[in-house]
């Protein structure tokens, strides 16, 4: 701990520091810096009036007299007066002032500071889809695992069964990472879910990087899929020959991305994992073929750490699937309801359709338009046994138009709704008993819902309300 603090004080002690963005990660950064520098004036810039935000934020800032607040529409103007800008993921990268600060080398992030200073072993996980499940599954395996060997050997798969590893779940799905640096040791394992926003422009990679896949996503934020993919590639781009990259070369975008860039680490194709030698498919508490890829990636990572097959199996069997990911809501009035609210691209919705096969009769689709195409999804729906489409604005209309252009919508009923209550009511009216109704919208939620959690929770709420009515 002393060495970490000394390094950070040397690096940042004489710098004017600005925290850019004051949400969950920005607040954690402020607390971290205040412990490190009790008397330093720290800048905070956010478009929102941060002092009038949540009471927790108001109390935190109100008690601290050594900060400068920059808020409102001109919150970026004073960036030029700071030496270091710690950017949070929610701040767009293509704002002119932000682009200029990147060119000047001013911008860093929680992720970069943590990766440069963490003395423990970092396992980083990214991918367009599956990263939360894979992160949580790796964490669960580590919690039940025996001590890992020093500097891991992928060929050594025996492992130990004594005790559990000192594992921490951090990043998108866990705690923000900076505050954990003060208690970090070389014996700690940090299982770190990393988004494209957190990885953008970092110059340090984890010791073990898990790169699951790349699909078109966040094209309202990035200029194109190439920029999006390259931001994720930072999870492996700065590794050396002592590090490991666990990835899926069969994913078209990812396979090409890795082959075109100079990755120095040891590359492990997680498709090579012999799943049946570790666990029976029927014993895996996750539905869908795509989830088997997440399981294989988790096993490959555990093998690198020298964890025994026995403990890997135990970690998988005891894993509790995360909500909003092919989550079984229940059987109501003879209909099975599933909540796949986090499915925000066509590829994951198509995978869900494959998972449920001929029993899937009703599906909820649509949401915020991010300029993605839906031709493949439309073709999948046409070839399926789906009969009812519950369609949210605005991409619900776009998906329906694509279907009509391919087969005039023959055999399908389309219902356009702008709220969950009406949608669930229609699902009950038009779904037969012993069939499945699925929420898997192939779009983000922002057209009418706050986020995927609100959307999924409303779906579950109204399924249960209508399910109890006569």
C-alpha positions as CSV (number, residue, x, y, z in Angstrom):
1,X,0.0,0.0,0.0
2,X,2.8,2.4,0.9
3,X,4.5,1.8,-2.4
4,X,1.3,2.4,-4.4
5,X,0.7,5.7,-2.6
6,X,4.2,6.8,-3.1
7,X,4.0,6.1,-6.8
8,X,0.7,7.9,-7.2
9,X,1.9,10.9,-5.2
10,X,5.0,11.1,-7.5
11,X,2.9,10.8,-10.6
12,X,0.1,13.2,-9.6
13,X,1.2,15.2,-6.6
14,X,2.3,18.3,-8.5
15,X,-0.5,18.2,-11.1
16,X,-3.7,20.1,-11.3
17,X,-6.3,17.4,-11.5
18,X,-9.8,17.5,-13.0
19,X,-12.5,14.8,-12.7
20,X,-14.5,14.8,-15.9
21,X,-18.0,13.4,-15.2
22,X,-19.4,13.0,-11.7
23,X,-21.5,9.9,-11.7
24,X,-20.7,6.6,-9.9
25,X,-17.1,6.4,-11.1
26,X,-16.4,10.1,-10.7
27,X,-17.6,10.0,-7.1
28,X,-15.3,7.1,-6.4
29,X,-12.4,8.9,-8.1
30,X,-13.0,12.0,-5.9
31,X,-13.0,9.9,-2.7
32,X,-9.8,8.2,-3.8
33,X,-8.0,11.4,-4.6
34,X,-9.1,13.1,-1.4
35,X,-7.6,10.2,0.6
36,X,-4.4,10.5,-1.4
37,X,-4.3,14.3,-1.3
38,X,-6.1,15.7,1.7
39,X,-5.2,19.3,1.0
40,X,-5.2,19.4,-2.8
41,X,-7.7,21.4,-4.7
42,X,-9.5,19.0,-7.1
43,X,-11.6,20.1,-10.1
44,X,-14.9,18.5,-10.9
45,X,-16.6,19.1,-14.3
46,X,-20.1,17.8,-15.2
47,X,-22.8,19.1,-17.4
48,X,-25.3,18.6,-14.6
49,X,-25.3,20.9,-11.5
50,X,-23.5,18.3,-9.4
51,X,-24.2,20.2,-6.1
52,X,-27.9,19.8,-6.7
53,X,-27.7,16.1,-7.5
54,X,-28.3,13.2,-5.2
55,X,-28.1,14.0,-1.5
56,X,-25.1,11.8,-1.1
57,X,-23.2,13.9,-3.7
58,X,-24.4,17.1,-2.1
59,X,-23.1,16.0,1.3
60,X,-19.8,14.8,-0.2
61,X,-19.1,18.1,-2.1
62,X,-20.7,20.4,0.5
63,X,-18.4,19.2,3.3
64,X,-15.3,19.5,1.1
65,X,-14.0,23.0,0.7
66,X,-11.1,22.1,-1.5
67,X,-12.8,21.6,-4.8
68,X,-13.7,23.6,-7.9
69,X,-17.0,22.9,-9.6
70,X,-17.5,23.4,-13.3
71,X,-21.0,22.7,-14.4
72,X,-23.6,23.7,-16.9
73,X,-23.3,23.9,-20.7
74,X,-19.8,25.3,-20.6
75,X,-18.4,22.7,-18.2
76,X,-15.6,21.7,-20.6
77,X,-14.2,25.2,-21.2
78,X,-11.8,25.1,-18.2
79,X,-10.2,21.7,-19.1
80,X,-7.3,23.6,-20.6
81,X,-6.3,24.9,-17.1
82,X,-5.7,21.3,-15.8
83,X,-2.6,19.1,-16.2
84,X,-4.5,15.8,-15.8
85,X,-8.1,15.0,-16.7
86,X,-9.5,11.7,-15.2
87,X,-12.4,11.1,-17.6
88,X,-15.3,8.9,-16.7
89,X,-17.0,6.5,-19.2
90,X,-20.2,8.6,-19.7
91,X,-18.4,11.6,-21.2
92,X,-18.5,11.4,-25.1
93,X,-15.1,11.1,-26.7
94,X,-15.8,13.2,-29.8
95,X,-16.6,16.5,-28.1
96,X,-14.0,19.0,-29.5
97,X,-12.6,19.9,-26.1
98,X,-12.2,16.2,-25.2
99,X,-10.6,15.3,-28.5
100,X,-8.1,18.2,-28.0
101,X,-7.3,16.9,-24.4
102,X,-6.7,13.4,-25.8
103,X,-4.3,14.8,-28.4
104,X,-2.4,16.7,-25.7
105,X,-2.1,13.5,-23.6
106,X,-4.0,15.0,-20.7
107,X,-6.6,12.4,-20.3
108,X,-6.4,9.3,-18.2
109,X,-9.1,7.2,-16.5
110,X,-9.8,5.0,-13.4
111,X,-9.1,2.0,-15.5
112,X,-5.6,3.2,-16.6
113,X,-4.6,4.3,-13.1
114,X,-5.7,1.0,-11.6
115,X,-4.0,-1.2,-14.2
116,X,-0.7,0.7,-13.9
117,X,-0.7,0.5,-10.1
118,X,-2.4,-2.7,-9.0
119,X,0.0,-5.2,-7.5
120,X,-2.4,-8.1,-7.8
121,X,-3.5,-10.2,-10.7
122,X,-6.1,-8.6,-13.0
123,X,-8.4,-10.6,-15.1
124,X,-10.1,-8.3,-17.5
125,X,-13.2,-9.2,-19.5
126,X,-14.8,-7.4,-22.4
127,X,-17.0,-8.2,-25.4
128,X,-20.1,-6.7,-27.0
129,X,-22.2,-9.3,-25.2
130,X,-21.7,-11.9,-22.4
131,X,-19.1,-9.9,-20.4
132,X,-21.2,-9.6,-17.2
133,X,-22.1,-13.3,-17.1
134,X,-18.5,-14.3,-17.9
135,X,-17.1,-11.9,-15.3
136,X,-19.5,-13.1,-12.6
137,X,-18.8,-16.8,-13.5
138,X,-15.0,-16.4,-13.4
139,X,-15.4,-14.6,-10.0
140,X,-17.6,-17.4,-8.7
141,X,-15.0,-20.0,-9.8
142,X,-12.2,-18.1,-8.1
143,X,-14.2,-17.8,-4.9
144,X,-14.4,-21.6,-4.5
145,X,-11.0,-22.3,-5.9
146,X,-7.8,-23.3,-4.2
147,X,-4.7,-21.0,-4.3
148,X,-3.3,-20.3,-7.7
149,X,0.2,-21.2,-8.6
150,X,2.8,-18.5,-9.0
151,X,2.9,-17.1,-12.5
152,X,0.4,-19.4,-14.1
153,X,0.9,-22.2,-16.6
154,X,-2.0,-23.0,-19.0
155,X,-0.7,-26.5,-19.4
156,X,-0.9,-27.2,-15.7
157,X,-4.5,-27.9,-15.0
158,X,-4.4,-29.8,-11.8
159,X,-4.8,-27.0,-9.3
160,X,-5.5,-27.2,-5.5
161,X,-8.6,-27.7,-3.6
162,X,-7.6,-25.9,-0.3
163,X,-9.4,-22.7,0.6
164,X,-10.7,-19.9,-1.7
165,X,-8.8,-17.2,-3.6
166,X,-9.0,-13.6,-2.5
167,X,-11.1,-12.4,-5.4
168,X,-12.8,-9.1,-6.0
169,X,-15.6,-8.3,-8.5
170,X,-14.9,-4.8,-9.9
171,X,-15.8,-2.6,-12.9
172,X,-19.2,-2.4,-14.6
173,X,-20.8,-5.2,-12.6
174,X,-18.9,-4.7,-9.3
175,X,-17.3,-1.8,-7.4
176,X,-15.4,1.0,-9.0
177,X,-11.8,0.1,-8.8
178,X,-9.7,3.0,-7.5
179,X,-10.7,2.9,-3.8
180,X,-9.6,-0.8,-3.7
181,X,-6.0,0.2,-4.6
182,X,-5.4,1.3,-1.0
183,X,-5.9,-2.3,0.3
184,X,-4.6,-4.2,-2.8
185,X,-1.8,-6.8,-2.4
186,X,0.0,-9.1,-4.8
187,X,-2.2,-12.0,-3.5
188,X,-5.4,-10.3,-4.7
189,X,-7.3,-11.3,-7.8
190,X,-9.4,-8.6,-9.5
191,X,-12.1,-9.8,-11.9
192,X,-12.7,-6.7,-13.9
193,X,-15.6,-6.2,-16.4
194,X,-14.4,-3.6,-18.9
195,X,-16.6,-1.7,-21.3
196,X,-15.4,-0.1,-24.5
197,X,-15.8,3.3,-22.8
198,X,-13.4,2.2,-20.0
199,X,-10.9,0.8,-22.4
200,X,-10.8,3.7,-24.8
201,X,-7.2,5.1,-25.1
202,X,-5.8,3.1,-22.1
203,X,-2.1,2.2,-22.4
204,X,-2.0,-0.8,-20.0
205,X,-3.7,-4.2,-20.3
206,X,-4.6,-6.8,-17.7
207,X,-2.4,-9.9,-17.1
208,X,-5.2,-12.1,-18.3
209,X,-7.6,-10.6,-20.9
210,X,-10.8,-12.3,-22.0
211,X,-12.2,-10.9,-25.2
212,X,-15.5,-12.6,-26.0
213,X,-16.8,-11.1,-29.2
214,X,-17.4,-8.0,-31.3
215,X,-20.7,-7.1,-32.9
216,X,-22.0,-3.7,-34.3
217,X,-22.9,-1.7,-31.2
218,X,-22.7,1.8,-29.7
219,X,-22.6,3.3,-33.2
220,X,-24.4,6.4,-31.8
221,X,-21.2,7.0,-29.7
222,X,-18.4,5.8,-32.1
223,X,-17.8,6.9,-35.6
224,X,-17.9,3.3,-36.9
225,X,-17.5,-0.3,-35.8
226,X,-13.7,-0.1,-36.4
227,X,-13.3,2.7,-33.8
228,X,-15.5,0.8,-31.4
229,X,-13.6,-2.5,-31.9
230,X,-10.2,-0.8,-31.5
231,X,-11.2,0.7,-28.2
232,X,-12.0,-2.8,-26.9
233,X,-8.7,-4.1,-28.3
234,X,-6.8,-2.1,-25.7
235,X,-7.6,-5.0,-23.3
236,X,-4.9,-6.9,-25.1
237,X,-2.9,-4.4,-27.1
238,X,-0.5,-3.6,-24.3
239,X,0.1,-7.1,-23.0
240,X,3.6,-8.8,-23.2
241,X,4.7,-12.4,-23.7
242,X,4.1,-13.2,-20.0
243,X,0.4,-12.3,-20.4
244,X,-2.6,-14.2,-21.7
245,X,-5.4,-13.4,-24.2
246,X,-8.5,-15.7,-24.1
247,X,-10.6,-15.1,-27.1
248,X,-12.9,-16.4,-29.8
249,X,-11.2,-16.3,-33.3
250,X,-14.5,-17.7,-34.8
251,X,-16.2,-14.4,-34.2
252,X,-15.7,-12.6,-37.5
253,X,-14.9,-9.1,-36.3
254,X,-12.8,-10.3,-33.4
255,X,-10.8,-12.9,-35.4
256,X,-9.8,-10.3,-38.0
257,X,-9.1,-7.7,-35.3
258,X,-6.6,-9.9,-33.5
259,X,-4.9,-11.1,-36.7
260,X,-4.4,-7.5,-37.9
261,X,-2.8,-6.2,-34.7
262,X,0.5,-7.0,-33.0
263,X,-0.7,-8.8,-29.9
264,X,2.4,-10.1,-27.9
265,X,0.6,-12.2,-25.3
266,X,-0.1,-16.0,-25.4
267,X,-3.3,-16.5,-27.3
268,X,-5.8,-19.1,-26.2
269,X,-8.9,-20.0,-28.3
270,X,-11.6,-20.8,-25.8
271,X,-13.4,-22.9,-28.3
272,X,-10.7,-25.5,-27.7
273,X,-12.0,-26.2,-24.2
274,X,-13.4,-29.7,-24.0
275,X,-16.5,-28.8,-22.1
276,X,-17.7,-32.3,-21.5
277,X,-14.5,-33.2,-19.6
278,X,-15.3,-30.6,-17.0
279,X,-19.1,-30.5,-16.7
280,X,-22.2,-32.0,-18.4
281,X,-24.2,-29.4,-20.4
282,X,-27.3,-30.4,-18.4
283,X,-25.5,-29.3,-15.2
284,X,-24.8,-25.8,-16.4
285,X,-27.3,-23.3,-14.9
286,X,-27.3,-21.1,-18.1
287,X,-29.6,-21.4,-21.1
288,X,-28.5,-21.0,-24.7
289,X,-25.7,-22.1,-27.0
290,X,-24.1,-18.6,-26.7
291,X,-23.8,-19.1,-22.9
292,X,-21.7,-22.2,-23.5
293,X,-19.1,-19.8,-25.1
294,X,-19.1,-17.8,-21.9
295,X,-18.6,-21.0,-19.9
296,X,-15.7,-22.1,-22.1
297,X,-14.1,-18.7,-21.8
298,X,-14.4,-18.9,-18.0
299,X,-12.9,-22.4,-17.9
300,X,-10.0,-21.4,-20.1
301,X,-9.3,-18.5,-17.7
302,X,-9.5,-20.8,-14.7
303,X,-7.1,-23.2,-16.3
304,X,-4.5,-20.4,-16.7
305,X,-4.8,-19.8,-13.0
306,X,-4.1,-23.5,-12.3
307,X,-7.6,-24.1,-10.7
308,X,-8.6,-27.7,-10.5
309,X,-11.3,-29.3,-12.6
310,X,-13.1,-30.1,-9.4
311,X,-13.3,-26.5,-8.3
312,X,-14.1,-25.3,-11.8
313,X,-17.1,-27.6,-11.9
314,X,-18.2,-26.5,-8.4
315,X,-17.9,-22.9,-9.5
316,X,-20.1,-23.4,-12.5
317,X,-22.7,-25.5,-10.8
318,X,-23.1,-23.0,-7.9
319,X,-23.4,-20.0,-10.2
320,X,-26.6,-18.1,-10.1
321,X,-27.6,-16.6,-13.5
322,X,-27.8,-12.8,-13.6
323,X,-31.2,-11.1,-14.0
324,X,-32.4,-9.8,-17.4
325,X,-30.4,-12.4,-19.3
326,X,-32.8,-15.2,-20.5
327,X,-34.3,-15.0,-17.0
328,X,-37.2,-17.3,-16.4
329,X,-40.0,-15.2,-15.0
330,X,-42.4,-18.0,-14.4
331,X,-45.4,-20.0,-15.7
332,X,-48.6,-17.9,-15.7
333,X,-51.9,-19.0,-17.2
334,X,-50.1,-21.8,-19.0
335,X,-47.6,-19.5,-20.7
336,X,-43.8,-19.5,-20.0
337,X,-42.4,-15.9,-19.7
338,X,-38.7,-15.1,-20.2
339,X,-36.9,-11.8,-19.6
340,X,-34.0,-11.1,-21.8
341,X,-34.0,-7.3,-21.4
342,X,-30.3,-6.9,-21.8
343,X,-30.4,-8.2,-25.3
344,X,-29.9,-5.0,-27.2
345,X,-28.6,-6.1,-30.6
346,X,-29.9,-8.5,-33.3
347,X,-27.3,-11.1,-32.7
348,X,-28.3,-11.8,-29.1
349,X,-32.0,-11.7,-29.9
350,X,-31.5,-14.2,-32.7
351,X,-29.5,-16.4,-30.3
352,X,-32.4,-16.3,-27.8
353,X,-34.9,-17.3,-30.6
354,X,-32.7,-20.3,-31.4
355,X,-32.6,-21.2,-27.7
356,X,-36.4,-21.5,-27.4
357,X,-37.0,-22.9,-30.9
358,X,-40.5,-23.9,-32.0
359,X,-42.1,-23.1,-28.6
360,X,-41.5,-19.4,-28.9
361,X,-44.7,-17.7,-30.0
362,X,-44.6,-14.1,-28.8
363,X,-41.6,-11.7,-28.7
364,X,-41.2,-8.1,-27.6
365,X,-38.9,-6.1,-30.0
366,X,-37.9,-2.5,-30.5
367,X,-36.5,0.5,-28.7
368,X,-34.0,3.3,-29.4
369,X,-32.7,3.6,-32.9
370,X,-28.9,3.5,-33.2
371,X,-28.7,3.1,-36.9
372,X,-28.3,-0.7,-36.8
373,X,-29.8,-2.9,-39.5
374,X,-32.4,-5.7,-38.8
375,X,-32.4,-7.8,-42.0
376,X,-30.9,-10.9,-40.4
377,X,-33.3,-10.6,-37.5
378,X,-36.2,-10.3,-39.8
379,X,-35.2,-13.4,-41.7
380,X,-34.8,-15.3,-38.5
381,X,-38.3,-14.3,-37.3
382,X,-39.8,-15.2,-40.7
383,X,-38.3,-18.7,-40.5
384,X,-39.3,-19.2,-36.9
385,X,-42.6,-20.3,-35.3
386,X,-43.1,-16.8,-33.8
387,X,-46.7,-15.5,-34.4
388,X,-46.9,-12.3,-32.4
389,X,-44.7,-9.3,-32.3
390,X,-45.1,-6.7,-29.6
391,X,-43.2,-3.7,-31.0
392,X,-41.9,-0.6,-29.1
393,X,-40.9,2.7,-30.8
394,X,-38.8,3.5,-32.7
395,X,-37.1,0.4,-34.0
396,X,-40.2,-1.7,-33.7
397,X,-41.5,0.0,-36.8
398,X,-38.2,-0.4,-38.5
399,X,-38.1,-4.2,-37.7
400,X,-41.7,-4.6,-39.0
401,X,-41.0,-2.8,-42.2
402,X,-38.0,-5.1,-42.8
403,X,-40.2,-8.1,-42.3
404,X,-42.9,-6.8,-44.6
405,X,-40.3,-6.0,-47.3
406,X,-39.2,-9.7,-47.2
407,X,-42.5,-11.5,-47.0
408,X,-45.3,-9.0,-46.5
409,X,-45.6,-10.0,-42.9
410,X,-47.5,-13.2,-43.8
411,X,-48.4,-15.3,-40.7
412,X,-47.4,-12.7,-38.2
413,X,-49.4,-10.3,-36.0
414,X,-47.8,-6.9,-35.2
415,X,-48.9,-4.9,-32.2
416,X,-47.4,-1.4,-31.7
417,X,-47.3,-0.2,-28.1
418,X,-45.6,2.6,-26.2
419,X,-45.7,1.1,-22.7
420,X,-45.1,-2.3,-21.1
421,X,-48.5,-2.7,-19.5
422,X,-50.3,-2.7,-22.9
423,X,-47.6,-5.0,-24.3
424,X,-48.0,-7.7,-21.6
425,X,-51.8,-7.5,-21.8
426,X,-51.6,-8.3,-25.6
427,X,-49.1,-11.1,-24.9
428,X,-51.6,-12.8,-22.6
429,X,-54.4,-12.4,-25.1
430,X,-52.5,-13.8,-28.1
431,X,-50.1,-16.4,-26.7
432,X,-51.3,-20.0,-26.5
433,X,-50.9,-22.2,-23.4
434,X,-47.6,-24.2,-23.3
435,X,-45.9,-21.6,-25.5
436,X,-43.2,-19.0,-24.7
437,X,-43.4,-15.2,-24.5
438,X,-40.0,-13.6,-24.6
439,X,-38.8,-10.0,-24.0
440,X,-35.7,-9.7,-26.2
441,X,-35.9,-6.3,-27.9
442,X,-32.7,-6.2,-30.1
443,X,-32.5,-2.5,-29.2
444,X,-31.6,-0.4,-26.3
445,X,-34.3,1.0,-23.9
446,X,-33.9,4.7,-24.1
447,X,-36.9,5.5,-26.3
448,X,-39.5,4.8,-23.5
449,X,-37.5,3.2,-20.6
450,X,-34.8,4.5,-18.4
451,X,-32.6,1.5,-19.0
452,X,-32.7,-2.3,-19.5
453,X,-33.3,-2.9,-15.8
454,X,-36.4,-0.7,-15.7
455,X,-37.7,-2.4,-18.9
456,X,-37.1,-5.9,-17.5
457,X,-38.5,-5.2,-14.1
458,X,-41.7,-3.7,-15.7
459,X,-42.0,-6.8,-17.8
460,X,-41.8,-9.0,-14.8
461,X,-44.2,-6.8,-12.8
462,X,-47.0,-6.8,-15.4
463,X,-46.5,-10.5,-16.2
464,X,-47.2,-11.3,-12.5
465,X,-50.0,-8.8,-12.2
466,X,-51.9,-10.0,-15.3
467,X,-51.0,-13.6,-14.4
468,X,-52.9,-13.4,-11.1
469,X,-56.0,-11.9,-12.6
470,X,-58.9,-14.2,-13.5
